[in-house]
Amino acid sequence: MSTIISACWQYLRAFVLIYLCLFVGNAISALLPITIPGSILGMLLLFALLASQILPAHWVKPGCHVLIRYMALLFVPIGVGVMSYYDELTSQFGPLVVSCVVSTFITMLVVVYSSHMVHRERIIGAPADEETGGKE
């Protein structure tokens, strides 16, 4: 019986913490002069709490596993909502495809450049000006 209560407590704590971050993100979003979705701010808040280890990861892990397990089911209402705009999507198909291709290409370039900068060969223990070849 105590294991059932313990499991229920872990799930309840995980969902309360996740939703608390969501609600705080929505509140911050309402206060900001620019438009940033509250869910994104809540996710960033949750990430910051987990990364700084203020919030232990094992507290939110049970809820995360449930959400990830049923993630495909959570996309059904969004898909149905998109289908209600079928006429608008077909009339704007060309600009949508162009913007997707261009943004994908830009994202790939940024990732390639960032990866190149992060993984470039460095000499361990050398002064900073020797690594750059004396160029500044």
GUMI-562879 format. One record per atom (N, C-alpha, C): atom name; residue number from 0; x, y, z; residue in one letter. Coordinates in Angstrom, 2 decimals. Layout:
N
+------+------+---------+---------+---------+------+
! migu ! zami !       X !       Y !       Z ! lolo !
+------+------+---------+---------+---------+------+
!   CA !  NUM !       X !       Y !       Z !    A !
...
+------+------+---------+---------+---------+------+
***
This chain:
136
+------+------+---------+---------+---------+------+
! migu ! zami !       X !       Y !       Z ! lolo !
+------+------+---------+---------+---------+------+
!    N !    0 !    0.81 !   -1.20 !    0.00 !    M !
!   CA !    0 !    0.00 !    0.00 !    0.00 !    M !
!    C !    0 !    0.86 !    1.26 !    0.00 !    M !
!    N !    1 !    1.96 !    1.21 !    0.76 !    S !
!   CA !    1 !    2.83 !    2.40 !    0.83 !    S !
!    C !    1 !    3.53 !    2.64 !   -0.50 !    S !
!    N !    2 !    3.79 !    1.59 !   -1.29 !    T !
!   CA !    2 !    4.42 !    1.80 !   -2.60 !    T !
!    C !    2 !    3.45 !    2.49 !   -3.56 !    T !
!    N !    3 !    2.17 !    2.18 !   -3.46 !    I !
!   CA !    3 !    1.17 !    2.82 !   -4.31 !    I !
!    C !    3 !    1.07 !    4.31 !   -3.96 !    I !
!    N !    4 !    1.05 !    4.60 !   -2.66 !    I !
!   CA !    4 !    0.98 !    5.99 !   -2.21 !    I !
!    C !    4 !    2.23 !    6.74 !   -2.63 !    I !
!    N !    5 !    3.38 !    6.08 !   -2.51 !    S !
!   CA !    5 !    4.64 !    6.70 !   -2.91 !    S !
!    C !    5 !    4.67 !    6.99 !   -4.41 !    S !
!    N !    6 !    4.19 !    6.04 !   -5.22 !    A !
!   CA !    6 !    4.16 !    6.25 !   -6.66 !    A !
!    C !    6 !    3.20 !    7.38 !   -7.03 !    A !
!    N !    7 !    2.03 !    7.41 !   -6.39 !    C !
!   CA !    7 !    1.07 !    8.50 !   -6.65 !    C !
!    C !    7 !    1.66 !    9.84 !   -6.26 !    C !
!    N !    8 !    2.38 !    9.89 !   -5.14 !    W !
!   CA !    8 !    3.00 !   11.13 !   -4.71 !    W !
!    C !    8 !    4.06 !   11.60 !   -5.72 !    W !
!    N !    9 !    4.84 !   10.66 !   -6.24 !    Q !
!   CA !    9 !    5.87 !   11.03 !   -7.20 !    Q !
!    C !    9 !    5.26 !   11.59 !   -8.49 !    Q !
!    N !   10 !    4.19 !   10.96 !   -8.98 !    Y !
!   CA !   10 !    3.52 !   11.47 !  -10.18 !    Y !
!    C !   10 !    2.88 !   12.83 !   -9.91 !    Y !
!    N !   11 !    2.23 !   12.96 !   -8.78 !    L !
!   CA !   11 !    1.58 !   14.22 !   -8.43 !    L !
!    C !   11 !    2.61 !   15.35 !   -8.32 !    L !
!    N !   12 !    3.71 !   15.08 !   -7.63 !    R !
!   CA !   12 !    4.77 !   16.08 !   -7.48 !    R !
!    C !   12 !    5.34 !   16.47 !   -8.83 !    R !
!    N !   13 !    5.56 !   15.50 !   -9.71 !    A !
!   CA !   13 !    6.13 !   15.79 !  -11.02 !    A !
!    C !   13 !    5.20 !   16.68 !  -11.84 !    A !
!    N !   14 !    3.93 !   16.34 !  -11.89 !    F !
!   CA !   14 !    2.99 !   17.13 !  -12.68 !    F !
!    C !   14 !    2.77 !   18.51 !  -12.08 !    F !
!    N !   15 !    2.75 !   18.61 !  -10.77 !    V !
!   CA !   15 !    2.59 !   19.92 !  -10.13 !    V !
!    C !   15 !    3.79 !   20.81 !  -10.47 !    V !
!    N !   16 !    4.99 !   20.28 !  -10.42 !    L !
!   CA !   16 !    6.18 !   21.08 !  -10.74 !    L !
!    C !   16 !    6.20 !   21.50 !  -12.20 !    L !
!    N !   17 !    5.84 !   20.59 !  -13.09 !    I !
!   CA !   17 !    5.82 !   20.91 !  -14.53 !    I !
!    C !   17 !    4.78 !   22.00 !  -14.80 !    I !
!    N !   18 !    3.59 !   21.84 !  -14.25 !    Y !
!   CA !   18 !    2.54 !   22.83 !  -14.48 !    Y !
!    C !   18 !    2.83 !   24.14 !  -13.76 !    Y !
!    N !   19 !    3.50 !   24.08 !  -12.63 !    L !
!   CA !   19 !    3.89 !   25.32 !  -11.95 !    L !
!    C !   19 !    4.85 !   26.13 !  -12.82 !    L !
!    N !   20 !    5.80 !   25.45 !  -13.45 !    C !
!   CA !   20 !    6.71 !   26.15 !  -14.37 !    C !
!    C !   20 !    5.93 !   26.72 !  -15.55 !    C !
!    N !   21 !    4.94 !   25.99 !  -16.05 !    L !
!   CA !   21 !    4.11 !   26.48 !  -17.14 !    L !
!    C !   21 !    3.34 !   27.74 !  -16.73 !    L !
!    N !   22 !    2.73 !   27.71 !  -15.55 !    F !
!   CA !   22 !    1.94 !   28.86 !  -15.10 !    F !
!    C !   22 !    2.83 !   30.07 !  -14.82 !    F !
!    N !   23 !    4.01 !   29.86 !  -14.27 !    V !
!   CA !   23 !    4.94 !   30.97 !  -14.05 !    V !
!    C !   23 !    5.40 !   31.53 !  -15.39 !    V !
!    N !   24 !    5.65 !   30.67 !  -16.36 !    G !
!   CA !   24 !    6.02 !   31.13 !  -17.69 !    G !
!    C !   24 !    4.91 !   31.94 !  -18.34 !    G !
!    N !   25 !    3.66 !   31.51 !  -18.17 !    N !
!   CA !   25 !    2.52 !   32.28 !  -18.69 !    N !
!    C !   25 !    2.41 !   33.64 !  -18.01 !    N !
!    N !   26 !    2.65 !   33.67 !  -16.70 !    A !
!   CA !   26 !    2.59 !   34.94 !  -15.96 !    A !
!    C !   26 !    3.69 !   35.90 !  -16.43 !    A !
!    N !   27 !    4.89 !   35.37 !  -16.62 !    I !
!   CA !   27 !    6.00 !   36.20 !  -17.11 !    I !
!    C !   27 !    5.69 !   36.69 !  -18.51 !    I !
!    N !   28 !    5.12 !   35.83 !  -19.35 !    S !
!   CA !   28 !    4.77 !   36.21 !  -20.71 !    S !
!    C !   28 !    3.76 !   37.34 !  -20.73 !    S !
!    N !   29 !    2.82 !   37.31 !  -19.81 !    A !
!   CA !   29 !    1.81 !   38.37 !  -19.74 !    A !
!    C !   29 !    2.43 !   39.70 !  -19.32 !    A !
!    N !   30 !    3.50 !   39.66 !  -18.54 !    L !
!   CA !   30 !    4.14 !   40.89 !  -18.07 !    L !
!    C !   30 !    5.11 !   41.49 !  -19.08 !    L !
!    N !   31 !    5.63 !   40.68 !  -19.98 !    L !
!   CA !   31 !    6.64 !   41.16 !  -20.93 !    L !
!    C !   31 !    6.00 !   42.02 !  -22.02 !    L !
!    N !   32 !    6.74 !   43.05 !  -22.47 !    P !
!   CA !   32 !    6.19 !   43.89 !  -23.55 !    P !
!    C !   32 !    6.28 !   43.22 !  -24.93 !    P !
!    N !   33 !    7.08 !   42.17 !  -25.06 !    I !
!   CA !   33 !    7.19 !   41.46 !  -26.33 !    I !
!    C !   33 !    6.41 !   40.15 !  -26.24 !    I !
!    N !   34 !    6.07 !   39.59 !  -27.38 !    T !
!   CA !   34 !    5.26 !   38.38 !  -27.40 !    T !
!    C !   34 !    6.16 !   37.15 !  -27.45 !    T !
!    N !   35 !    6.24 !   36.46 !  -26.34 !    I !
!   CA !   35 !    6.93 !   35.17 !  -26.25 !    I !
!    C !   35 !    5.94 !   34.22 !  -25.59 !    I !
!    N !   36 !    5.71 !   33.05 !  -26.18 !    P !
!   CA !   36 !    4.73 !   32.13 !  -25.59 !    P !
!    C !   36 !    5.12 !   31.74 !  -24.16 !    P !
!    N !   37 !    4.12 !   31.70 !  -23.30 !    G !
!   CA !   37 !    4.36 !   31.34 !  -21.91 !    G !
!    C !   37 !    4.87 !   29.92 !  -21.75 !    G !
!    N !   38 !    4.46 !   29.04 !  -22.66 !    S !
!   CA !   38 !    4.93 !   27.65 !  -22.57 !    S !
!    C !   38 !    6.44 !   27.57 !  -22.82 !    S !
!    N !   39 !    6.93 !   28.40 !  -23.72 !    I !
!   CA !   39 !    8.38 !   28.43 !  -23.99 !    I !
!    C !   39 !    9.13 !   28.98 !  -22.78 !    I !
!    N !   40 !    8.61 !   30.06 !  -22.20 !    L !
!   CA !   40 !    9.26 !   30.61 !  -21.01 !    L !
!    C !   40 !    9.21 !   29.62 !  -19.85 !    L !
!    N !   41 !    8.09 !   28.90 !  -19.70 !    G !
!   CA !   41 !    8.00 !   27.89 !  -18.66 !    G !
!    C !   41 !    8.99 !   26.76 !  -18.87 !    G !
!    N !   42 !    9.17 !   26.36 !  -20.13 !    M !
!   CA !   42 !   10.14 !   25.30 !  -20.43 !    M !
!    C !   42 !   11.56 !   25.77 !  -20.14 !    M !
!    N !   43 !   11.85 !   27.04 !  -20.47 !    L !
!   CA !   43 !   13.17 !   27.60 !  -20.16 !    L !
!    C !   43 !   13.38 !   27.69 !  -18.65 !    L !
!    N !   44 !   12.32 !   28.04 !  -17.93 !    L !
!   CA !   44 !   12.41 !   28.10 !  -16.47 !    L !
!    C !   44 !   12.68 !   26.71 !  -15.90 !    L !
!    N !   45 !   11.96 !   25.70 !  -16.40 !    L !
!   CA !   45 !   12.18 !   24.33 !  -15.94 !    L !
!    C !   45 !   13.60 !   23.88 !  -16.27 !    L !
!    N !   46 !   14.08 !   24.22 !  -17.48 !    F !
!   CA !   46 !   15.45 !   23.87 !  -17.84 !    F !
!    C !   46 !   16.45 !   24.53 !  -16.90 !    F !
!    N !   47 !   16.25 !   25.82 !  -16.61 !    A !
!   CA !   47 !   17.17 !   26.54 !  -15.72 !    A !
!    C !   47 !   17.18 !   25.92 !  -14.33 !    A !
!    N !   48 !   16.00 !   25.56 !  -13.82 !    L !
!   CA !   48 !   15.94 !   24.94 !  -12.50 !    L !
!    C !   48 !   16.62 !   23.58 !  -12.48 !    L !
!    N !   49 !   16.45 !   22.81 !  -13.55 !    L !
!   CA !   49 !   17.10 !   21.49 !  -13.61 !    L !
!    C !   49 !   18.60 !   21.62 !  -13.83 !    L !
!    N !   50 !   19.02 !   22.55 !  -14.70 !    A !
!   CA !   50 !   20.44 !   22.71 !  -15.00 !    A !
!    C !   50 !   21.22 !   23.23 !  -13.79 !    A !
!    N !   51 !   20.59 !   24.11 !  -13.02 !    S !
!   CA !   51 !   21.26 !   24.64 !  -11.82 !    S !
!    C !   51 !   21.11 !   23.71 !  -10.63 !    S !
!    N !   52 !   20.42 !   22.62 !  -10.79 !    Q !
!   CA !   52 !   20.17 !   21.61 !   -9.77 !    Q !
!    C !   52 !   19.43 !   22.15 !   -8.57 !    Q !
!    N !   53 !   18.67 !   23.24 !   -8.77 !    I !
!   CA !   53 !   17.77 !   23.72 !   -7.73 !    I !
!    C !   53 !   16.62 !   22.72 !   -7.61 !    I !
!    N !   54 !   16.18 !   22.21 !   -8.75 !    L !
!   CA !   54 !   15.12 !   21.22 !   -8.82 !    L !
!    C !   54 !   15.74 !   19.87 !   -9.19 !    L !
!    N !   55 !   15.67 !   18.88 !   -8.30 !    P !
!   CA !   55 !   16.25 !   17.57 !   -8.64 !    P !
!    C !   55 !   15.51 !   16.91 !   -9.80 !    P !
!    N !   56 !   16.26 !   16.33 !  -10.71 !    A !
!   CA !   56 !   15.67 !   15.73 !  -11.92 !    A !
!    C !   56 !   14.75 !   14.57 !  -11.58 !    A !
!    N !   57 !   15.04 !   13.83 !  -10.53 !    H !
!   CA !   57 !   14.18 !   12.68 !  -10.22 !    H !
!    C !   57 !   12.80 !   13.11 !   -9.71 !    H !
!    N !   58 !   12.62 !   14.39 !   -9.38 !    W !
!   CA !   58 !   11.31 !   14.87 !   -8.97 !    W !
!    C !   58 !   10.36 !   15.00 !  -10.15 !    W !
!    N !   59 !   10.88 !   15.34 !  -11.34 !    V !
!   CA !   59 !   10.01 !   15.53 !  -12.50 !    V !
!    C !   59 !   10.07 !   14.37 !  -13.48 !    V !
!    N !   60 !   10.95 !   13.41 !  -13.25 !    K !
!   CA !   60 !   11.13 !   12.30 !  -14.19 !    K !
!    C !   60 !    9.88 !   11.46 !  -14.40 !    K !
!    N !   61 !    9.11 !   11.10 !  -13.37 !    P !
!   CA !   61 !    7.91 !   10.28 !  -13.64 !    P !
!    C !   61 !    6.90 !   10.98 !  -14.55 !    P !
!    N !   62 !    6.68 !   12.26 !  -14.33 !    G !
!   CA !   62 !    5.75 !   13.00 !  -15.18 !    G !
!    C !   62 !    6.25 !   13.14 !  -16.60 !    G !
!    N !   63 !    7.55 !   13.33 !  -16.75 !    C !
!   CA !   63 !    8.14 !   13.44 !  -18.09 !    C !
!    C !   63 !    8.00 !   12.14 !  -18.86 !    C !
!    N !   64 !    8.19 !   11.02 !  -18.19 !    H !
!   CA !   64 !    8.05 !    9.74 !  -18.87 !    H !
!    C !   64 !    6.62 !    9.53 !  -19.37 !    H !
!    N !   65 !    5.64 !    9.93 !  -18.57 !    V !
!   CA !   65 !    4.23 !    9.79 !  -18.99 !    V !
!    C !   65 !    3.96 !   10.69 !  -20.19 !    V !
!    N !   66 !    4.41 !   11.93 !  -20.14 !    L !
!   CA !   66 !    4.16 !   12.86 !  -21.24 !    L !
!    C !   66 !    4.84 !   12.41 !  -22.53 !    L !
!    N !   67 !    6.05 !   11.89 !  -22.42 !    I !
!   CA !   67 !    6.76 !   11.42 !  -23.61 !    I !
!    C !   67 !    6.10 !   10.17 !  -24.17 !    I !
!    N !   68 !    5.63 !    9.29 !  -23.30 !    R !
!   CA !   68 !    4.98 !    8.06 !  -23.75 !    R !
!    C !   68 !    3.74 !    8.36 !  -24.58 !    R !
!    N !   69 !    2.99 !    9.38 !  -24.21 !    Y !
!   CA !   69 !    1.74 !    9.70 !  -24.91 !    Y !
!    C !   69 !    1.85 !   10.95 !  -25.78 !    Y !
!    N !   70 !    3.07 !   11.31 !  -26.18 !    M !
!   CA !   70 !    3.28 !   12.52 !  -26.96 !    M !
!    C !   70 !    2.55 !   12.49 !  -28.30 !    M !
!    N !   71 !    2.53 !   11.36 !  -28.97 !    A !
!   CA !   71 !    1.85 !   11.27 !  -30.27 !    A !
!    C !   71 !    0.36 !   11.56 !  -30.11 !    A !
!    N !   72 !   -0.23 !   11.11 !  -29.03 !    L !
!   CA !   72 !   -1.64 !   11.37 !  -28.78 !    L !
!    C !   72 !   -1.90 !   12.86 !  -28.55 !    L !
!    N !   73 !   -0.92 !   13.57 !  -28.00 !    L !
!   CA !   73 !   -1.09 !   14.99 !  -27.73 !    L !
!    C !   73 !   -1.08 !   15.83 !  -29.01 !    L !
!    N !   74 !   -0.57 !   15.29 !  -30.12 !    F !
!   CA !   74 !   -0.54 !   16.02 !  -31.37 !    F !
!    C !   74 !   -1.82 !   15.89 !  -32.18 !    F !
!    N !   75 !   -2.72 !   15.00 !  -31.80 !    V !
!   CA !   75 !   -3.97 !   14.80 !  -32.54 !    V !
!    C !   75 !   -4.82 !   16.07 !  -32.57 !    V !
!    N !   76 !   -5.08 !   16.75 !  -31.45 !    P !
!   CA !   76 !   -5.89 !   17.97 !  -31.53 !    P !
!    C !   76 !   -5.25 !   19.05 !  -32.40 !    P !
!    N !   77 !   -3.93 !   19.15 !  -32.38 !    I !
!   CA !   77 !   -3.25 !   20.14 !  -33.21 !    I !
!    C !   77 !   -3.43 !   19.81 !  -34.69 !    I !
!    N !   78 !   -3.31 !   18.54 !  -35.04 !    G !
!   CA !   78 !   -3.51 !   18.12 !  -36.43 !    G !
!    C !   78 !   -4.92 !   18.39 !  -36.91 !    G !
!    N !   79 !   -5.90 !   18.14 !  -36.07 !    V !
!   CA !   79 !   -7.28 !   18.42 !  -36.43 !    V !
!    C !   79 !   -7.49 !   19.93 !  -36.57 !    V !
!    N !   80 !   -6.89 !   20.71 !  -35.71 !    G !
!   CA !   80 !   -7.00 !   22.16 !  -35.80 !    G !
!    C !   80 !   -6.38 !   22.71 !  -37.07 !    G !
!    N !   81 !   -5.26 !   22.14 !  -37.49 !    V !
!   CA !   81 !   -4.61 !   22.58 !  -38.74 !    V !
!    C !   81 !   -5.50 !   22.25 !  -39.93 !    V !
!    N !   82 !   -6.17 !   21.13 !  -39.90 !    M !
!   CA !   82 !   -7.03 !   20.74 !  -41.03 !    M !
!    C !   82 !   -8.22 !   21.68 !  -41.20 !    M !
!    N !   83 !   -8.60 !   22.40 !  -40.15 !    S !
!   CA !   83 !   -9.70 !   23.36 !  -40.31 !    S !
!    C !   83 !   -9.25 !   24.59 !  -41.10 !    S !
!    N !   84 !   -7.96 !   24.76 !  -41.30 !    Y !
!   CA !   84 !   -7.42 !   25.87 !  -42.09 !    Y !
!    C !   84 !   -6.88 !   25.37 !  -43.44 !    Y !
!    N !   85 !   -7.44 !   24.31 !  -43.95 !    Y !
!   CA !   85 !   -6.95 !   23.69 !  -45.19 !    Y !
!    C !   85 !   -6.96 !   24.67 !  -46.36 !    Y !
!    N !   86 !   -8.03 !   25.45 !  -46.52 !    D !
!   CA !   86 !   -8.11 !   26.39 !  -47.64 !    D !
!    C !   86 !   -7.01 !   27.45 !  -47.57 !    D !
!    N !   87 !   -6.77 !   27.99 !  -46.39 !    E !
!   CA !   87 !   -5.72 !   29.00 !  -46.24 !    E !
!    C !   87 !   -4.34 !   28.40 !  -46.50 !    E !
!    N !   88 !   -4.13 !   27.17 !  -46.03 !    L !
!   CA !   88 !   -2.83 !   26.52 !  -46.24 !    L !
!    C !   88 !   -2.57 !   26.23 !  -47.72 !    L !
!    N !   89 !   -3.59 !   25.78 !  -48.44 !    T !
!   CA !   89 !   -3.38 !   25.49 !  -49.87 !    T !
!    C !   89 !   -3.17 !   26.77 !  -50.66 !    T !
!    N !   90 !   -3.81 !   27.87 !  -50.26 !    S !
!   CA !   90 !   -3.60 !   29.12 !  -51.00 !    S !
!    C !   90 !   -2.22 !   29.71 !  -50.73 !    S !
!    N !   91 !   -1.63 !   29.40 !  -49.61 !    Q !
!   CA !   91 !   -0.30 !   29.93 !  -49.25 !    Q !
!    C !   91 !    0.77 !   28.84 !  -49.28 !    Q !
!    N !   92 !    0.54 !   27.79 !  -50.06 !    F !
!   CA !   92 !    1.46 !   26.65 !  -50.08 !    F !
!    C !   92 !    2.86 !   27.05 !  -50.55 !    F !
!    N !   93 !    2.96 !   27.83 !  -51.60 !    G !
!   CA !   93 !    4.26 !   28.24 !  -52.14 !    G !
!    C !   93 !    5.11 !   29.00 !  -51.12 !    G !
!    N !   94 !    4.59 !   30.09 !  -50.53 !    P !
!   CA !   94 !    5.39 !   30.79 !  -49.52 !    P !
!    C !   94 !    5.75 !   29.93 !  -48.32 !    P !
!    N !   95 !    4.87 !   29.02 !  -47.93 !    L !
!   CA !   95 !    5.18 !   28.14 !  -46.80 !    L !
!    C !   95 !    6.35 !   27.22 !  -47.12 !    L !
!    N !   96 !    6.34 !   26.65 !  -48.32 !    V !
!   CA !   96 !    7.42 !   25.74 !  -48.71 !    V !
!    C !   96 !    8.74 !   26.50 !  -48.81 !    V !
!    N !   97 !    8.71 !   27.68 !  -49.44 !    V !
!   CA !   97 !    9.93 !   28.49 !  -49.58 !    V !
!    C !   97 !   10.48 !   28.86 !  -48.20 !    V !
!    N !   98 !    9.61 !   29.30 !  -47.29 !    S !
!   CA !   98 !   10.09 !   29.67 !  -45.96 !    S !
!    C !   98 !   10.64 !   28.47 !  -45.20 !    S !
!    N !   99 !   10.03 !   27.29 !  -45.36 !    C !
!   CA !   99 !   10.55 !   26.09 !  -44.71 !    C !
!    C !   99 !   11.92 !   25.70 !  -45.26 !    C !
!    N !  100 !   12.07 !   25.75 !  -46.58 !    V !
!   CA !  100 !   13.35 !   25.39 !  -47.19 !    V !
!    C !  100 !   14.44 !   26.38 !  -46.79 !    V !
!    N !  101 !   14.14 !   27.67 !  -46.85 !    V !
!   CA !  101 !   15.13 !   28.69 !  -46.50 !    V !
!    C !  101 !   15.51 !   28.59 !  -45.03 !    V !
!    N !  102 !   14.53 !   28.45 !  -44.14 !    S !
!   CA !  102 !   14.85 !   28.36 !  -42.72 !    S !
!    C !  102 !   15.63 !   27.08 !  -42.40 !    S !
!    N !  103 !   15.33 !   25.99 !  -43.08 !    T !
!   CA !  103 !   16.08 !   24.75 !  -42.89 !    T !
!    C !  103 !   17.52 !   24.93 !  -43.34 !    T !
!    N !  104 !   17.72 !   25.57 !  -44.48 !    F !
!   CA !  104 !   19.07 !   25.81 !  -44.98 !    F !
!    C !  104 !   19.86 !   26.72 !  -44.03 !    F !
!    N !  105 !   19.23 !   27.77 !  -43.53 !    I !
!   CA !  105 !   19.91 !   28.67 !  -42.58 !    I !
!    C !  105 !   20.25 !   27.93 !  -41.29 !    I !
!    N !  106 !   19.33 !   27.11 !  -40.81 !    T !
!   CA !  106 !   19.59 !   26.32 !  -39.60 !    T !
!    C !  106 !   20.76 !   25.37 !  -39.80 !    T !
!    N !  107 !   20.82 !   24.72 !  -40.96 !    M !
!   CA !  107 !   21.92 !   23.80 !  -41.25 !    M !
!    C !  107 !   23.24 !   24.56 !  -41.29 !    M !
!    N !  108 !   23.27 !   25.74 !  -41.89 !    L !
!   CA !  108 !   24.49 !   26.53 !  -41.93 !    L !
!    C !  108 !   24.95 !   26.94 !  -40.53 !    L !
!    N !  109 !   24.01 !   27.36 !  -39.70 !    V !
!   CA !  109 !   24.36 !   27.76 !  -38.34 !    V !
!    C !  109 !   24.90 !   26.57 !  -37.55 !    V !
!    N !  110 !   24.28 !   25.41 !  -37.71 !    V !
!   CA !  110 !   24.75 !   24.21 !  -37.00 !    V !
!    C !  110 !   26.13 !   23.80 !  -37.49 !    V !
!    N !  111 !   26.35 !   23.84 !  -38.80 !    V !
!   CA !  111 !   27.67 !   23.48 !  -39.34 !    V !
!    C !  111 !   28.73 !   24.43 !  -38.83 !    V !
!    N !  112 !   28.48 !   25.72 !  -38.87 !    Y !
!   CA !  112 !   29.45 !   26.70 !  -38.41 !    Y !
!    C !  112 !   29.71 !   26.56 !  -36.91 !    Y !
!    N !  113 !   28.65 !   26.39 !  -36.13 !    S !
!   CA !  113 !   28.82 !   26.23 !  -34.69 !    S !
!    C !  113 !   29.58 !   24.96 !  -34.36 !    S !
!    N !  114 !   29.25 !   23.87 !  -35.04 !    S !
!   CA !  114 !   29.95 !   22.61 !  -34.82 !    S !
!    C !  114 !   31.41 !   22.72 !  -35.19 !    S !
!    N !  115 !   31.69 !   23.42 !  -36.28 !    H !
!   CA !  115 !   33.08 !   23.62 !  -36.70 !    H !
!    C !  115 !   33.85 !   24.41 !  -35.64 !    H !
!    N !  116 !   33.22 !   25.44 !  -35.09 !    M !
!   CA !  116 !   33.89 !   26.26 !  -34.07 !    M !
!    C !  116 !   34.10 !   25.47 !  -32.77 !    M !
!    N !  117 !   33.15 !   24.67 !  -32.41 !    V !
!   CA !  117 !   33.26 !   23.92 !  -31.15 !    V !
!    C !  117 !   34.26 !   22.77 !  -31.26 !    V !
!    N !  118 !   34.29 !   22.11 !  -32.42 !    H !
!   CA !  118 !   35.11 !   20.91 !  -32.56 !    H !
!    C !  118 !   36.42 !   21.13 !  -33.31 !    H !
!    N !  119 !   36.83 !   22.38 !  -33.47 !    R !
!   CA !  119 !   38.09 !   22.61 !  -34.17 !    R !
!    C !  119 !   39.26 !   22.10 !  -33.32 !    R !
!    N !  120 !   40.36 !   21.81 !  -33.98 !    E !
!   CA !  120 !   41.52 !   21.25 !  -33.30 !    E !
!    C !  120 !   42.21 !   22.33 !  -32.49 !    E !
!    N !  121 !   42.47 !   22.03 !  -31.23 !    R !
!   CA !  121 !   43.14 !   22.97 !  -30.35 !    R !
!    C !  121 !   44.38 !   22.31 !  -29.77 !    R !
!    N !  122 !   45.37 !   23.11 !  -29.52 !    I !
!   CA !  122 !   46.59 !   22.61 !  -28.89 !    I !
!    C !  122 !   46.41 !   22.79 !  -27.39 !    I !
!    N !  123 !   46.52 !   21.68 !  -26.65 !    I !
!   CA !  123 !   46.32 !   21.72 !  -25.20 !    I !
!    C !  123 !   47.55 !   22.35 !  -24.55 !    I !
!    N !  124 !   47.33 !   23.31 !  -23.68 !    G !
!   CA !  124 !   48.41 !   23.92 !  -22.92 !    G !
!    C !  124 !   49.12 !   25.04 !  -23.64 !    G !
!    N !  125 !   48.72 !   25.38 !  -24.85 !    A !
!   CA !  125 !   49.38 !   26.46 !  -25.58 !    A !
!    C !  125 !   48.74 !   27.79 !  -25.21 !    A !
!    N !  126 !   49.53 !   28.87 !  -25.22 !    P !
!   CA !  126 !   48.95 !   30.19 !  -24.97 !    P !
!    C !  126 !   47.90 !   30.52 !  -26.05 !    P !
!    N !  127 !   47.03 !   31.47 !  -25.75 !    A !
!   CA !  127 !   45.91 !   31.78 !  -26.63 !    A !
!    C !  127 !   46.37 !   32.29 !  -27.98 !    A !
!    N !  128 !   47.46 !   33.07 !  -28.05 !    D !
!   CA !  128 !   47.89 !   33.60 !  -29.35 !    D !
!    C !  128 !   48.53 !   32.54 !  -30.22 !    D !
!    N !  129 !   49.06 !   31.46 !  -29.63 !    E !
!   CA !  129 !   49.60 !   30.37 !  -30.46 !    E !
!    C !  129 !   48.49 !   29.55 !  -31.09 !    E !
!    N !  130 !   47.33 !   29.43 !  -30.41 !    E !
!   CA !  130 !   46.21 !   28.67 !  -30.97 !    E !
!    C !  130 !   45.66 !   29.35 !  -32.21 !    E !
!    N !  131 !   45.63 !   30.67 !  -32.23 !    T !
!   CA !  131 !   45.09 !   31.39 !  -33.37 !    T !
!    C !  131 !   46.15 !   31.67 !  -34.40 !    T !
!    N !  132 !   47.37 !   31.29 !  -34.14 !    G !
!   CA !  132 !   48.45 !   31.53 !  -35.09 !    G !
!    C !  132 !   48.93 !   32.97 !  -35.07 !    G !
!    N !  133 !   48.71 !   33.66 !  -33.94 !    G !
!   CA !  133 !   49.16 !   35.04 !  -33.81 !    G !
!    C !  133 !   48.20 !   36.03 !  -34.46 !    G !
!    N !  134 !   47.08 !   35.55 !  -34.99 !    K !
!   CA !  134 !   46.12 !   36.44 !  -35.65 !    K !
!    C !  134 !   45.06 !   36.86 !  -34.64 !    K !
!    N !  135 !   44.79 !   38.14 !  -34.57 !    E !
!   CA !  135 !   43.74 !   38.63 !  -33.66 !    E !
!    C !  135 !   42.88 !   39.60 !  -34.36 !    E !
+------+------+---------+---------+---------+------+
***
